[in-house]
Amino acid sequence: MDTRITDLAKETGSGSGGSQGARRATGEPPAPVTGSPDPEVVAVARRRQFSAAYKRRIVRTAAGCSAPGEVGALLRREGLYSSHLTHWRREIEALEDGALSAKRRGPKPDPDRAHARRVEGLERDVARLRHQLERAEQIIDAQKKLCEVLGLPTGEDPPR
């Protein structure tokens, strides 16, 4: 009975050797089993960064491509996507527009300083208006006392 089980395992490819059907058909030797990780796999994925000179060179090269499929071949050769090319073209155009536009001379406006200046002006206005209100209240009090002394009707007294 033991011989039948081992013969069956050899026929199906199961047992200690594992599945060998596809390897036998292609003629590949069995892969060695090792405990170390594959050296081709990057342990930590990192975002690629391209220098400005590289971006300019690729955009110029792509602009010089005239035959159909040349840009695609360039992108495949460099390992890039068409979206890279689109973004880089926009960046270069924005830089060129910025370089050619007129620039204001002198110190740049500081938004924090402008805000502080506005707050300071509003606080001055509040202090000035409080002072005016105090003076108006003093004048009104003086007029009421004068009316009482002279016996004149005030706006608060009901008419008789």
Backbone hydrogen bonds, N-H to C=O, Kabsch-Sander energy under -0.5 kcal/mol:
donor,donor_aa,acceptor,acceptor_aa,energy
5,I,1,M,-1.5
6,T,2,D,-2.0
7,D,3,T,-2.2
8,L,4,R,-2.2
9,A,5,I,-2.1
10,K,6,T,-1.9
11,E,7,D,-2.0
12,T,8,L,-2.2
13,G,9,A,-1.2
14,S,9,A,-0.8
24,R,20,Q,-2.7
25,A,21,G,-1.6
26,T,22,A,-1.7
27,G,23,R,-1.9
28,E,23,R,-1.0
34,T,32,P,-0.6
41,V,38,D,-1.2
55,K,51,S,-2.3
56,R,52,A,-2.6
57,R,53,A,-2.4
58,I,54,Y,-2.5
59,V,55,K,-2.5
60,R,56,R,-2.6
61,T,57,R,-2.5
62,A,58,I,-2.8
63,A,59,V,-2.1
64,G,60,R,-1.5
65,C,61,T,-0.6
65,C,62,A,-0.8
70,E,67,A,-1.7
73,A,69,G,-2.2
74,L,70,E,-2.5
75,L,71,V,-2.6
76,R,72,G,-2.5
77,R,73,A,-2.7
78,E,74,L,-2.3
79,G,75,L,-1.2
80,L,75,L,-2.7
84,H,81,Y,-0.6
85,L,81,Y,-1.2
86,T,82,S,-2.1
87,H,83,S,-2.7
88,W,84,H,-2.7
89,R,85,L,-2.2
90,R,86,T,-2.0
91,E,87,H,-2.5
92,I,88,W,-2.6
93,E,89,R,-2.4
94,A,90,R,-2.5
95,L,91,E,-2.4
96,E,92,I,-2.4
97,D,93,E,-2.5
98,G,94,A,-2.4
99,A,95,L,-2.2
100,L,96,E,-1.8
101,S,97,D,-1.3
114,A,110,D,-2.2
115,H,111,P,-2.2
116,A,112,D,-2.3
117,R,113,R,-2.4
118,R,114,A,-2.1
119,V,115,H,-2.5
120,E,116,A,-2.4
121,G,117,R,-2.1
122,L,118,R,-2.3
123,E,119,V,-2.4
124,R,120,E,-2.0
125,D,121,G,-2.1
126,V,122,L,-2.3
127,A,123,E,-2.3
128,R,124,R,-2.5
129,L,125,D,-2.6
130,R,126,V,-2.3
131,H,127,A,-2.1
132,Q,128,R,-2.1
133,L,129,L,-2.3
134,E,130,R,-2.4
135,R,131,H,-2.1
136,A,132,Q,-2.4
137,E,133,L,-2.5
138,Q,134,E,-2.2
139,I,135,R,-2.4
140,I,136,A,-2.4
141,D,137,E,-2.5
142,A,138,Q,-2.4
143,Q,139,I,-2.3
144,K,140,I,-2.1
145,K,141,D,-2.2
146,L,142,A,-2.3
147,C,143,Q,-2.2
148,E,144,K,-2.2
149,V,145,K,-2.4
150,L,146,L,-2.4
151,G,147,C,-1.2
152,L,147,C,-2.1
157,D,154,T,-0.6
